[in-house]
Amino acid sequence: MSPKPQHAGQAIVDSLALHGVKRVFAVPGESYLAVLDGLHGADIETVVVRQEGGASYMAEAHGKITGEPGVAMVTRGPGAANAFIALHTAWQDGTPMVLFVGLVPVADRMRESFQEFDPNAWFGTQAKRVFTLDEPGRASEVVAEAFFAAKSGRPGPVVVGLPEDVITKEFSGALTPPVPVAEGAVSPAELRTLLDALRGAEKPLLFVGGQRWTTEAAAAITAFAERNGLPVAQDWHASDRIPFSSPVNLGSLGYSRNDTVARMFEEADVVVAIGAVPGDVATDGFTLRQRPDAVNHLVSIDSTLRGRSGAISSHVLASPVAVAAALEALGDAADLGRRGDWAGWTGAGHAAHLAYAEIADDAALPPTAEGTAHMSTVMRELVARLPHDAVNTLGAGNHTLWAQRFFPTEVFPSQLATRNGSMGYSIPAAVASVLENPHRLAVAVCGDGEFLMNGQELATAAQYGAPLLAIVLDNSQYSTIRAHQEKHFPGRVSGTQLANPDFAALSRAFGGHGETVRSDKEAADAVERALDAVLTRRVSALIHVVADQALLEP
């Protein structure tokens, strides 16, 4: 084997390894060949993806799963443009991610050269930082700075531009080690303020979500809430911070919420938010909890509290990890002594959450057209067979309402979803989930329009042995927009209708298993066979649910 070259591309790869990166998601390009060369023989898996949107979505999902920046690599111009969708997702969702983009040679800048673009102009408003590596000797330093920026404070995306000629030049010197990221802290005075506010409340409520969570932090905050009987509302598309079945879980705010959790959020005399802020979706478009005298204590590592609305009683600069450590350190003193007083308040909210998650018997469901099935029936059969630690992945569209309402998320992390309403996410996110946790079932709940935006990544799943279950609700329309049309322009359907392929056959073409469900009586066997394909035969499976256009939501 030829000796390993010491160019800047190699230094970038060595620096990624130093930061604990196990895999990168890439669509190759001639603009960053030196980095691809550095990956040759490295202990970092190169997942070759079919489209840059899929690669960058996978990196974003990896950031949600692990809390560490997911890494995507794409080429200049068109490749970078395709990756932009996941940058916007990571920006609005607060997800750590680093996107490496090959650039034109330095001498070709500002000459309208092939696929040239200005990375700062393109990405400057949707990335925490945009770097361009102009000195090969700084390659490792730039990687370290990019990872620090992506993880620190409110996490988010960072872009690193790699001029084609710079990364081929010699790198000498030591690698730059990772920069430590602060979790913040809860001071004794701040902790007393929070606990006293809760202790003195008649209708307290915890509101949780956002990033910077770990499995241990989620468990500790759940234990604190359960010990005290404190009701917990979760942010939209963040339903896995508290177990679905926990006696303190009220469900999620935002789209597809039950009315009780919204009412309790509005009525609570004290809200302590951990990781989340009361933003647009959670507050029903800035209508809930907007009164100026509302008592809201926000615990967030984001010093800017970006996206928040309503009154702020105090702001504690700490991550959920720091909050969990502070509560655990209290030991028995974390008992607020009000559990009995709050039992009715919490119990009623949890009962409403469980009732909302019950799926009606087929006979009680609304009638459906001949040759179509209820998505609710398929979900009922799926939920009855799910492993305890199953993961659901969601893009955007009315189809997500079934998963958000009925899919039990019992451990953290177990929901990977876009909070910016971005479509095409579910399949790439499921691939990333299985690659990181091959022992856990990943279920991508897709709409027909959403699936076809990145469904080709079933090829990536097959190539890298990452079997997933996809459920595609096919009602031959962009049903979210159709619902808005019916509200604002009733009876005037325009620009929302689709002609779809045989999705089950498409799954088989990618080497997976395919099922088509056209009636409720076919659902149970289809789900059984699909789960067997994924869990036993270890191939991806897809259930094509042919649905009635008129049934837009559960």
C-alpha positions as CSV (number, residue, x, y, z in Angstrom):
1,M,0.0,0.0,0.0
2,S,1.3,3.5,-0.8
3,P,2.2,5.7,2.1
4,K,-0.5,7.9,3.5
5,P,-0.2,11.4,2.0
6,Q,0.1,14.3,4.5
7,H,-2.2,16.7,2.7
8,A,-4.8,18.9,4.2
9,G,-7.6,16.5,3.2
10,Q,-5.9,13.8,5.3
11,A,-5.6,16.3,8.2
12,I,-9.4,16.9,8.0
13,V,-10.1,13.2,8.2
14,D,-7.7,12.7,11.0
15,S,-9.3,15.6,12.9
16,L,-12.8,14.1,12.4
17,A,-11.5,10.8,13.9
18,L,-10.0,12.9,16.8
19,H,-13.5,14.3,17.4
20,G,-15.0,10.8,17.6
21,V,-16.7,10.8,14.2
22,K,-17.7,7.2,13.2
23,R,-19.3,7.9,9.8
24,V,-19.8,10.6,7.3
25,F,-22.7,10.9,4.8
26,A,-21.4,11.9,1.4
27,V,-22.2,12.4,-2.3
28,P,-18.8,12.4,-4.0
29,G,-17.5,15.3,-6.0
30,E,-14.2,16.2,-7.8
31,S,-14.0,19.3,-5.7
32,Y,-13.0,17.4,-2.5
33,L,-11.1,14.4,-3.8
34,A,-8.3,15.0,-1.3
35,V,-10.8,14.4,1.6
36,L,-12.2,11.3,-0.1
37,D,-8.6,10.2,-0.4
38,G,-8.1,10.8,3.3
39,L,-11.1,8.6,4.0
40,H,-9.5,5.7,2.1
41,G,-8.6,3.1,4.8
42,A,-9.8,5.4,7.6
43,D,-11.7,4.0,10.6
44,I,-14.5,6.3,9.6
45,E,-17.3,4.8,7.5
46,T,-18.1,6.7,4.3
47,V,-21.9,6.3,3.7
48,V,-22.3,7.1,0.0
49,V,-25.8,8.6,-0.4
50,R,-27.8,9.0,-3.6
51,Q,-28.7,12.7,-3.3
52,E,-27.2,15.6,-1.2
53,G,-30.6,16.3,0.4
54,G,-30.6,12.7,1.8
55,A,-27.0,13.0,2.9
56,S,-27.5,16.2,4.8
57,Y,-30.7,14.9,6.3
58,M,-28.9,11.9,7.5
59,A,-26.2,14.1,9.1
60,E,-28.9,16.2,10.8
61,A,-30.7,13.1,12.1
62,H,-27.4,11.8,13.4
63,G,-27.0,15.0,15.4
64,K,-30.5,14.5,16.9
65,I,-29.7,10.9,17.8
66,T,-26.3,11.4,19.4
67,G,-26.0,15.0,20.4
68,E,-22.8,15.1,18.4
69,P,-22.5,16.9,15.0
70,G,-23.5,14.8,12.1
71,V,-21.1,15.2,9.1
72,A,-22.2,15.5,5.5
73,M,-19.9,16.1,2.5
74,V,-21.0,17.5,-0.8
75,T,-19.6,19.2,-3.8
76,R,-19.9,22.8,-4.9
77,G,-22.8,24.6,-6.6
78,P,-25.6,22.1,-7.2
79,G,-24.5,19.7,-4.5
80,A,-24.4,22.5,-1.9
81,A,-27.8,23.7,-3.1
82,N,-29.3,20.3,-2.6
83,A,-27.9,20.1,0.9
84,F,-29.3,23.5,2.0
85,I,-32.7,21.9,3.0
86,A,-31.1,20.1,6.0
87,L,-29.2,23.2,7.0
88,H,-32.5,25.1,7.4
89,T,-33.8,22.1,9.4
90,A,-30.8,22.1,11.7
91,W,-31.0,25.9,12.1
92,Q,-34.6,25.9,13.2
93,D,-34.4,22.6,15.1
94,G,-31.2,23.5,16.9
95,T,-29.3,20.4,15.7
96,P,-25.5,20.1,15.7
97,M,-24.3,19.4,12.1
98,V,-21.2,20.1,10.1
99,L,-21.4,20.4,6.3
100,F,-18.2,20.2,4.3
101,V,-18.6,21.6,0.8
102,G,-16.0,21.4,-2.0
103,L,-15.2,24.7,-3.6
104,V,-13.6,25.9,-6.8
105,P,-9.8,26.5,-6.7
106,V,-8.7,29.8,-5.2
107,A,-7.4,31.1,-8.5
108,D,-10.8,30.5,-10.1
109,R,-12.8,32.6,-7.7
110,M,-14.9,35.5,-8.9
111,R,-14.6,34.3,-12.5
112,E,-18.0,32.5,-12.9
113,S,-16.1,29.3,-12.9
114,F,-17.8,25.9,-13.1
115,Q,-20.3,25.5,-10.2
116,E,-18.9,28.5,-8.3
117,F,-20.9,30.1,-5.6
118,D,-20.3,32.3,-2.5
119,P,-20.7,30.1,0.6
120,N,-21.1,33.1,2.9
121,A,-23.8,34.6,0.8
122,W,-25.7,31.3,0.5
123,F,-25.4,30.0,4.0
124,G,-24.6,33.0,6.2
125,T,-28.2,33.4,7.5
126,Q,-28.8,29.7,8.1
127,A,-25.6,28.6,9.7
128,K,-23.9,29.4,13.0
129,R,-20.6,29.9,11.2
130,V,-19.3,29.6,7.7
131,F,-15.6,28.8,7.3
132,T,-13.5,28.7,4.1
133,L,-10.2,26.9,4.5
134,D,-7.7,29.1,2.7
135,E,-4.5,27.9,4.5
136,P,-3.8,24.1,4.5
137,G,-1.9,24.5,7.8
138,R,-5.2,25.5,9.5
139,A,-7.2,22.4,8.4
140,S,-7.3,20.7,11.8
141,E,-8.0,24.0,13.6
142,V,-11.0,24.8,11.4
143,V,-12.5,21.3,12.0
144,A,-12.1,21.9,15.8
145,E,-13.7,25.4,15.5
146,A,-16.5,24.0,13.4
147,F,-17.4,21.3,15.9
148,F,-17.3,23.7,18.8
149,A,-19.6,26.1,17.0
150,A,-22.0,23.4,16.1
151,K,-22.3,22.0,19.6
152,S,-22.0,25.1,21.9
153,G,-24.9,27.1,23.2
154,R,-28.0,26.4,21.1
155,P,-26.6,23.8,18.6
156,G,-26.9,24.3,14.9
157,P,-25.3,23.8,11.5
158,V,-21.8,24.9,10.5
159,V,-20.5,25.0,6.9
160,V,-16.8,24.4,6.0
161,G,-15.8,25.3,2.5
162,L,-12.9,23.4,1.0
163,P,-11.2,24.9,-2.0
164,E,-10.2,22.1,-4.3
165,D,-6.5,23.2,-4.5
166,V,-6.0,24.1,-0.9
167,I,-6.9,20.6,0.5
168,T,-4.3,19.0,-1.8
169,K,-1.4,21.0,-0.2
170,E,0.9,19.7,2.4
171,F,-0.2,19.7,6.0
172,S,2.4,19.7,8.8
173,G,2.1,20.1,12.5
174,A,-0.1,18.7,15.3
175,L,-3.8,18.1,15.1
176,T,-6.0,20.5,17.1
177,P,-7.9,18.7,19.9
178,P,-11.6,19.1,20.5
179,V,-12.7,22.3,22.2
180,P,-14.7,21.7,25.4
181,V,-18.4,22.7,25.3
182,A,-20.0,24.2,28.4
183,E,-23.3,22.8,29.7
184,G,-24.0,25.9,31.8
185,A,-25.0,25.5,35.4
186,V,-27.9,26.0,37.8
187,S,-26.7,28.1,40.7
188,P,-28.1,27.4,44.2
189,A,-30.0,30.6,44.1
190,E,-31.5,29.8,40.7
191,L,-32.4,26.3,41.8
192,R,-34.2,27.7,44.9
193,T,-36.1,30.1,42.6
194,L,-37.3,27.3,40.4
195,L,-38.2,24.9,43.2
196,D,-39.9,27.6,45.3
197,A,-42.0,28.7,42.2
198,L,-43.1,25.1,41.7
199,R,-43.7,24.4,45.4
200,G,-45.9,27.4,45.7
201,A,-48.0,26.7,42.5
202,E,-51.5,25.3,42.4
203,K,-51.2,24.3,38.8
204,P,-47.6,23.8,37.9
205,L,-46.3,22.5,34.6
206,L,-43.0,21.5,33.1
207,F,-42.5,22.1,29.4
208,V,-39.6,20.2,27.8
209,G,-38.0,19.9,24.4
210,G,-35.1,21.3,22.3
211,Q,-31.6,19.9,22.1
212,R,-28.7,19.1,24.4
213,W,-30.5,16.1,25.9
214,T,-29.0,12.8,26.8
215,T,-30.6,9.5,27.8
216,E,-29.4,10.1,31.4
217,A,-30.7,13.7,31.5
218,A,-34.1,12.6,30.2
219,A,-34.3,9.8,32.8
220,A,-33.3,12.2,35.7
221,I,-35.9,14.9,34.7
222,T,-38.6,12.2,34.3
223,A,-37.7,10.9,37.8
224,F,-38.0,14.4,39.3
225,A,-41.4,15.0,37.6
226,E,-42.8,11.6,38.6
227,R,-41.5,11.9,42.2
228,N,-43.4,15.1,42.6
229,G,-46.4,14.4,40.3
230,L,-45.5,17.4,38.1
231,P,-47.3,17.3,34.7
232,V,-45.1,17.5,31.7
233,A,-46.0,18.9,28.3
234,Q,-43.5,18.2,25.5
235,D,-42.7,20.4,22.5
236,W,-44.0,19.6,19.0
237,H,-42.0,16.7,17.3
238,A,-40.1,16.3,20.6
239,S,-42.3,13.7,22.2
240,D,-39.5,11.5,23.6
241,R,-38.0,13.5,26.5
242,I,-40.6,11.9,28.8
243,P,-41.8,8.3,28.3
244,F,-45.2,8.1,26.5
245,S,-46.6,6.0,29.3
246,S,-45.2,8.1,32.2
247,P,-48.0,9.0,34.6
248,V,-46.9,12.7,34.3
249,N,-47.0,12.8,30.5
250,L,-49.6,15.2,29.1
251,G,-48.6,14.7,25.4
252,S,-47.2,17.2,23.0
253,L,-48.1,20.8,22.2
254,G,-48.4,22.0,18.6
255,Y,-50.0,20.3,15.6
256,S,-51.9,17.1,16.4
257,R,-52.1,18.0,20.1
258,N,-55.1,17.2,22.3
259,D,-57.1,20.1,23.6
260,T,-56.4,19.3,27.3
261,V,-52.6,19.8,27.1
262,A,-53.1,23.2,25.4
263,R,-55.6,24.2,28.0
264,M,-53.3,23.1,30.9
265,F,-50.4,25.0,29.3
266,E,-52.5,28.1,29.2
267,E,-54.0,27.7,32.7
268,A,-50.8,26.8,34.5
269,D,-49.9,29.4,37.2
270,V,-46.2,28.4,36.9
271,V,-44.4,26.9,33.8
272,V,-40.8,25.8,34.0
273,A,-39.4,25.1,30.5
274,I,-36.4,22.9,30.2
275,G,-34.6,23.0,26.8
276,A,-37.7,24.2,25.0
277,V,-39.0,27.8,24.6
278,P,-42.7,28.7,24.0
279,G,-42.4,29.3,20.3
280,D,-44.7,29.6,17.3
281,V,-46.0,26.1,17.0
282,A,-46.2,25.2,20.7
283,T,-48.2,28.4,21.4
284,D,-50.7,27.8,18.5
285,G,-49.3,30.7,16.5
286,F,-48.3,32.9,19.4
287,T,-51.8,32.8,21.1
288,L,-51.3,30.5,24.1
289,R,-49.6,31.8,27.2
290,Q,-49.0,35.3,25.8
291,R,-50.4,37.3,28.8
292,P,-47.9,39.7,30.3
293,D,-48.3,38.4,33.8
294,A,-47.7,34.7,32.9
295,V,-45.0,33.1,35.1
296,N,-42.5,31.4,32.8
297,H,-39.1,30.2,34.0
298,L,-37.0,29.3,31.0
299,V,-34.0,27.0,31.5
300,S,-32.1,27.1,28.2
301,I,-28.4,27.0,27.2
302,D,-29.3,29.5,24.4
303,S,-28.3,33.0,25.8
304,T,-30.5,34.6,23.1
305,L,-33.6,32.5,23.7
306,R,-34.2,32.5,20.0
307,G,-37.8,31.7,19.0
308,R,-39.4,32.4,22.4
309,S,-42.6,34.3,23.0
310,G,-44.5,35.6,26.0
311,A,-43.4,36.8,29.4
312,I,-40.1,35.6,31.1
313,S,-39.9,35.4,34.8
314,S,-36.3,34.1,34.9
315,H,-33.8,32.6,32.5
316,V,-31.3,30.0,33.7
317,L,-28.4,29.5,31.3
318,A,-28.1,25.7,31.5
319,S,-28.6,22.6,29.3
320,P,-30.9,19.8,30.3
321,V,-27.8,17.9,31.3
322,A,-26.9,20.6,33.8
323,V,-30.5,20.7,35.1
324,A,-30.5,16.9,35.6
325,A,-27.3,17.1,37.5
326,A,-28.6,19.8,39.8
327,L,-31.8,17.9,40.5
328,E,-29.9,14.6,41.1
329,A,-27.6,16.4,43.6
330,L,-30.6,17.4,45.7
331,G,-31.4,13.8,46.5
332,D,-34.4,13.6,48.9
333,A,-34.6,17.4,48.9
334,A,-36.0,17.2,45.4
335,D,-39.3,16.2,46.9
336,L,-41.5,19.3,46.8
337,G,-44.1,17.9,49.1
338,R,-47.1,18.7,46.9
339,R,-47.7,15.5,45.0
340,G,-51.1,14.9,46.6
341,D,-52.2,18.4,46.0
342,W,-51.4,18.2,42.3
343,A,-52.7,14.6,41.8
344,G,-56.0,15.7,40.3
345,W,-54.4,18.3,38.0
346,T,-51.8,15.9,36.7
347,G,-54.0,12.8,36.6
348,A,-56.7,14.4,34.5
349,G,-54.1,15.6,32.0
350,H,-52.4,12.2,31.7
351,A,-55.8,10.5,31.3
352,A,-56.6,12.9,28.4
353,H,-53.3,12.0,26.8
354,L,-53.9,8.3,27.0
355,A,-57.5,8.7,25.8
356,Y,-56.3,10.8,22.8
357,A,-53.8,8.0,21.9
358,E,-56.4,5.3,21.8
359,I,-57.4,4.1,18.3
360,A,-61.0,3.5,17.8
361,D,-62.3,0.1,16.7
362,D,-62.8,-0.2,12.9
363,A,-66.5,-0.1,13.3
364,A,-66.3,3.3,15.0
365,L,-64.0,4.8,12.4
366,P,-65.5,7.0,9.7
367,P,-66.5,5.2,6.5
368,T,-63.9,4.9,3.8
369,A,-64.1,4.4,0.1
370,E,-64.1,1.0,-1.5
371,G,-60.5,-0.2,-2.1
372,T,-59.0,2.0,0.7
373,A,-58.0,1.4,4.3
374,H,-57.8,3.5,7.4
375,M,-54.3,4.6,8.4
376,S,-55.6,4.4,12.0
377,T,-56.1,0.6,11.6
378,V,-52.6,0.1,10.3
379,M,-51.2,2.2,13.2
380,R,-53.2,0.1,15.7
381,E,-51.7,-3.1,14.3
382,L,-48.3,-1.6,14.3
383,V,-48.4,-0.2,17.9
384,A,-49.5,-3.6,19.2
385,R,-46.3,-5.2,17.8
386,L,-43.7,-2.5,18.4
387,P,-40.6,-3.1,20.5
388,H,-40.4,-1.0,23.6
389,D,-37.5,1.1,22.1
390,A,-38.8,1.6,18.6
391,V,-37.9,4.8,16.8
392,N,-40.3,6.8,14.5
393,T,-39.0,9.3,11.9
394,L,-41.2,12.0,10.4
395,G,-40.9,14.6,7.8
396,A,-43.9,17.0,7.3
397,G,-47.5,16.6,6.2
398,N,-50.8,15.4,7.5
399,H,-49.6,11.8,7.6
400,T,-47.4,12.7,10.5
401,L,-50.5,13.3,12.7
402,W,-51.0,9.6,13.0
403,A,-47.5,8.9,14.3
404,Q,-47.4,12.0,16.6
405,R,-50.7,10.9,18.2
406,F,-50.5,7.1,18.3
407,F,-46.8,6.1,18.2
408,P,-45.5,5.4,21.8
409,T,-42.1,7.0,22.3
410,E,-40.8,5.3,25.5
411,V,-37.1,6.1,25.5
412,F,-34.9,8.9,24.5
413,P,-34.2,9.3,21.6
414,S,-37.1,7.7,19.8
415,Q,-38.5,10.4,17.6
416,L,-36.6,12.0,14.8
417,A,-38.7,14.7,13.2
418,T,-38.4,18.1,11.5
419,R,-39.7,21.0,13.5
420,N,-39.3,23.3,10.4
421,G,-42.0,21.5,8.4
422,S,-39.4,20.1,6.0
423,M,-40.5,17.1,3.7
424,G,-38.4,14.2,2.5
425,Y,-36.8,13.6,5.9
426,S,-38.3,10.4,7.1
427,I,-36.4,7.8,5.0
428,P,-32.9,9.4,5.4
429,A,-33.5,9.8,9.2
430,A,-34.5,6.2,9.5
431,V,-31.3,5.2,7.7
432,A,-29.2,7.3,10.1
433,S,-31.0,5.8,13.0
434,V,-30.4,2.2,12.1
435,L,-26.8,2.8,11.2
436,E,-26.2,4.3,14.7
437,N,-28.5,1.8,16.6
438,P,-28.8,-1.3,14.4
439,H,-30.6,-3.2,17.2
440,R,-33.5,-0.7,17.3
441,L,-36.5,-0.8,14.9
442,A,-36.8,2.5,12.9
443,V,-40.3,3.2,11.5
444,A,-40.4,5.9,8.8
445,V,-44.0,7.2,8.7
446,C,-44.3,8.9,5.2
447,G,-46.9,10.5,3.1
448,D,-47.0,9.8,-0.7
449,G,-45.6,13.2,-1.5
450,E,-43.0,13.2,1.3
451,F,-41.7,9.7,0.5
452,L,-41.0,10.5,-3.1
453,M,-38.7,13.4,-2.2
454,N,-36.0,11.1,-0.8
455,G,-37.4,7.5,-1.1
456,Q,-34.4,6.6,-3.3
457,E,-32.4,6.4,0.0
458,L,-33.8,2.9,0.3
459,A,-30.9,2.1,-1.9
460,T,-28.5,3.5,0.7
461,A,-30.3,1.4,3.4
462,A,-29.8,-1.7,1.3
463,Q,-26.2,-1.0,0.5
464,Y,-25.2,-0.4,4.1
465,G,-27.4,-3.1,5.8
466,A,-29.7,-0.6,7.5
467,P,-33.1,-2.2,7.3
468,L,-36.1,0.0,8.1
469,L,-39.8,-0.1,8.0
470,A,-41.6,2.5,5.9
471,I,-45.3,3.1,6.1
472,V,-46.5,5.2,3.2
473,L,-50.0,6.8,3.4
474,D,-51.1,7.2,-0.2
475,N,-54.1,9.5,-0.7
476,S,-52.8,10.8,-4.0
477,Q,-52.5,14.4,-2.8
478,Y,-50.5,16.9,-0.8
479,S,-53.1,16.6,1.9
480,T,-51.9,19.3,4.2
481,I,-52.2,21.9,1.5
482,R,-55.5,20.4,0.4
483,A,-56.8,20.8,4.0
484,H,-55.8,24.5,3.9
485,Q,-57.4,24.9,0.5
486,E,-60.7,23.5,1.8
487,K,-60.6,25.9,4.7
488,H,-59.9,29.0,2.7
489,F,-61.2,28.1,-0.8
490,P,-63.7,25.3,-0.3
491,G,-64.4,23.1,-3.3
492,R,-61.6,24.6,-5.4
493,V,-58.9,22.0,-5.4
494,S,-55.8,23.2,-7.3
495,G,-52.2,22.1,-7.5
496,T,-52.4,19.4,-4.8
497,Q,-53.3,16.2,-6.7
498,L,-50.8,13.4,-7.3
499,A,-50.5,10.3,-9.5
500,N,-48.5,7.7,-7.6
501,P,-46.5,4.5,-8.4
502,D,-46.9,1.1,-6.8
503,F,-44.9,1.9,-3.7
504,A,-44.7,-1.8,-2.6
505,A,-43.2,-2.7,-5.9
506,L,-40.7,0.1,-5.6
507,S,-39.6,-1.3,-2.2
508,R,-39.1,-4.7,-3.9
509,A,-37.1,-3.1,-6.6
510,F,-34.7,-1.8,-4.0
511,G,-34.3,-5.3,-2.6
512,G,-36.8,-4.9,0.2
513,H,-40.2,-6.3,1.1
514,G,-43.4,-4.7,-0.1
515,E,-47.0,-4.8,1.1
516,T,-50.1,-3.1,-0.2
517,V,-53.1,-2.5,2.1
518,R,-56.4,-1.7,0.4
519,S,-58.8,-2.7,3.2
520,D,-58.7,-2.7,7.0
521,K,-58.8,-6.5,7.1
522,E,-55.5,-6.7,5.3
523,A,-53.6,-4.5,7.9
524,A,-52.7,-7.1,10.5
525,D,-51.1,-9.6,8.2
526,A,-49.3,-6.9,6.3
527,V,-47.8,-5.4,9.4
528,E,-46.8,-8.9,10.7
529,R,-45.0,-9.8,7.5
530,A,-43.3,-6.4,7.2
531,L,-42.0,-6.6,10.7
532,D,-40.7,-10.1,10.1
533,A,-38.8,-8.9,7.0
534,V,-37.1,-6.1,9.0
535,L,-36.5,-7.8,12.3
536,T,-35.8,-11.4,11.1
537,R,-34.7,-11.3,7.5
538,R,-33.0,-7.9,8.0
539,V,-34.3,-6.3,4.8
540,S,-36.2,-3.1,4.6
541,A,-40.0,-3.3,4.3
542,L,-42.6,-0.9,3.0
543,I,-46.4,-0.9,3.7
544,H,-48.3,1.0,1.0
545,V,-51.5,2.1,2.6
546,V,-54.1,3.2,0.0
547,A,-56.2,5.7,1.8
548,D,-59.4,7.7,1.1
549,Q,-58.7,11.3,0.0
550,A,-61.5,12.6,2.2
551,L,-59.8,11.4,5.5
552,L,-57.2,14.1,6.1
553,E,-56.5,13.4,9.7
554,P,-57.1,10.8,12.5
